[in-house]
Amino acid sequence: MSLDNLFSFIIQNENILGYSILFISSVIEYVFPPFPGDTVTLFGAFLVAARGWNFFWVFSAATLGSVAGSSIDYMLGYRIKRWREGKIDPENHISRKGSKLLTKERFDFIKEKIDSYGPAYIILNRFMPGIRAFFFLAAGLAEMNFLSVMFYNLISVILWNLGIIYIGILIGANWSRLLVIFKTYSQVVSALIVIVVIFILARFFIKKKMGKK
């Protein structure tokens, strides 16, 4: 089903089914990052302004979906760590493969960053399209307190969803303009993320190389 077909279906179902789709889209976005969950949430904001959909239910569906999806990512990260340590079925090929992929050096790097900046990463997660799921995987790997993760995540989700819905209401029924603004934001942030990741990786490998000398 294309996004246009999905949007048409949502428009025809201003009821629990329509709000459920907004919820499920927000969950899938965290489990399968390529899925354009933000675009669906943005469409929900458009429906609040253009068709009078209930603000509370659109906001609640998007918020609860984001919290549920990020919880799945956290638990997956936590489980991967236990697989790596051999605490879950040590003879399983996943445990052996995990130990090779998630080396002690890589794990220590992730844990150091989460221990130092975990709350900041989680609060910023909703504003970083495409990579937000990885923050929760990392938090699970580093065993950051689950309730703390969800607390900071809720702050991020509320700010983001309120912002999206507010912009949707402000712009009104002009869906094309709303989509252009969001795509521009996503492109700018994605470019900045690539620059930051390159810088972090370069710094990591330089330190690693110098440490061997």
LINCORDA-V436524 format. One record per helix or strand of 2 or more residues. SS is the DSSP state (h for helix, s for strand). FROM is the first residue (numbers start at 1). TO is the last residue. Records with the same first field share a line. If there is no record, write none. Layout:
SS->FROM-TO ; FROM-TO
This chain:
h->3-11 ; 16-31 ; 37-51 ; 55-84 ; 93-101 ; 104-127 ; 132-141 ; 146-171 ; 175-212
